Every structure is written in structure tokens, then in C-alpha cells.
């Protein structure tokens, strides 16, 4: 997405990530984008609408990517790796947007909030679906829904520690996570436990 | 910790978790605690000092608990389980405090910020130490520092989805995570990979 709306979203995410949504006035956003307050409102409708669009866009991209990965005719473990890599790449590329998302999603009200939470559910459901398929085909151990929340948390929490120019790129970080998740830490457990 | 300071911290965490640190005035906190603004400042020093104390207390409790667990003469996998259970119990009991911590830690300035980040490093270091010990003793696979960040993220991210009265108590959630982390998801990997 390009044009003034994309630029407004990017500036809003940057400002809100730095100062918080509530503490940032629309005037600051007008200044940052070089638009007058009137022109800004013309583009965004309202501050909450802008927060809503930033939130929806992030999750929608993840869902579309996951749908592609899930449909690939490759082993479940490989699809898990691709899901993980795409998520880490997405968080890393849109760090400000994700920080805003995680911090402000409950600021959204009514139908906006419900829509975004349903999209999050749908994305989590895609991970569940992959793990269920892997379990049914005998490739993976069955995983509780809580395990899926843990796996997503492992990825999502990186919004707090990811830094530009880190030692590993997002795909390499994903590989560390997936190797850990697939292989496990224990060396002395019976295989059939 | 009890007394007015504990009550002020609890109220501040509750208010800041709900509305954000920047968006909550000291007057609101004075109202919520039933203290006058003067008495409130007498107890807290400043708003940042209060944020600092809430942040330090949370991590300090985790560090002390982890030190106990690390010293126990039991297998690394069992100590990992205890670390995990204590962390999930702590996050669950102090959900508002942890939300404030994760969202506002970078609001802290100067020496306050450095102190809190050093304490977080120290806590992360305790998890690294346990995993290193387990790897040296042949109990666990060696884990990258990034894997430790992932393991902590798996736990910490729960501040966004934990709900009172959930299906599983914090210790049971921890057990799901630890079983996943120890055993791994893959059923078809060679053991000695």
C-alpha cells in the first residue's frame, strides 16, 4: 500500500510506538505528516479508525501469508518453519506497528475491537490447524491450544527485544525457535513418553 | 510488602495498565488511593520513581526465586519446570504490574532505566545459566541465547492473554510450555541430530 494513507499509518505507528496512543495528539500527527489537521482527518476519519486500520492490516497480511504456507504440499515441520519465518520477518519489518498493536488493541471499541480480535483468533487458528494436521499425519506430537499460545508468544514477544542490525536476521531467529520447538531440549527422555 | 506504599503501587499499576502511564495524571492516582496529592508525593517521591519501584520489585522477586531454584540439587529439566512455574505464577498474580512493566520500561530514564534493564539481563542470565549447566551435564541440548529469549517470550507474552479464572492455573500453563520445550514437537527426527 502506498500514497498518503500508507505514509500517515507509518507516521502514526512511529509516534504512537514512541509516546503511546493516548499521549499523542492528532496535531502532532498532522505536524509529522506535513498535512493540515483538516486534510489529515479527511484521510483517516478518526484517530480510532487509524488505529483500527493499522491493526487490521498487520494481521491481514499474516493471515494471507499463512494461508499460502498451509496449502503447500510439504511436511508439517517445514510449513511450521515457513510460518515462523514469515511471522518474524513481519514483526521485524513493522516493529512500530506491532508495538502499537500489542499495546493498544484493547483501546479499540465495539465492532472495531471485535473485528481485530477475530482476525487474531483466525491467525492463531491457522497455527493450530497446521499442528493438528501434523499430529494427524503422525509427523508431530499433539499440541494443546496453550502450546500454540506459547509458540506465538515466543515469536510475538520479540517486538520488545528485536533491534535493527541484530546479529541474526529474522529468518535466522525463526530457525532458532523452530529447531527448539521441533527438537526439544531434553536429551534423556524416552521417545515414546 | 504492605502498608500505604504497597497500596499505592497496586493502584498505580491498575490505573496505568488500564489507561497507560502517560495518560494517567497523579491526581487520578491520588483519588484512587484516597490520599491527597501532597501525601501521595510524600510516599512516592515522583511518578517515575513509582514506575521504577514497581518495575524493580517485579524483577527482584523473580531473581530471588530463580536463585533458589538454580541451587536445588535436582535435574536441570526439573529446575526448568520450577523456573517456568514461578514465572507464570508471578505474571498471573501481578498482571497489571507486568503490563505496566512491558509497556513502560523504556519510559524510565537514566540510572533508573539502566538498573531495571540490568535486572532483566540478570534474570535472563539465570535461565541461560540453567540451560548451560544442563548442556554441560549432558541433560539438555545446548541452547542459543536467542532460544532463551524465545523461552522467556513464550512465558512473558502471556501478560496479553492470561485471564483470571482460565481453564488452567499458572502452574499447569507452565507445564504445557515445559513439556513442549523439553520434548519438542517432532516425532520423526533422528535422536542424535
Interface residues (C-beta under 8 A of the other chain):
Chain A: X19 X20 X21 X22 X23 X77 X80 X102 X103 X131 X134 X138 X139 X140 X141 X143 X144 X146 X147 X149 X150 X151 X152 X153 X154 X155 X156 X157 X158 X160 X161 X168 X173 X176 X177 X180 X181 X182 X183 X184 X185 X186 X187 X188 X189 X191 X193
Chain B: X19 X20 X21 X22 X23 X77 X80 X102 X103 X131 X134 X138 X139 X140 X141 X143 X144 X146 X147 X149 X150 X151 X152 X153 X154 X155 X156 X157 X158 X160 X161 X168 X173 X176 X177 X180 X181 X182 X183 X184 X185 X186 X187 X188 X189 X191 X193
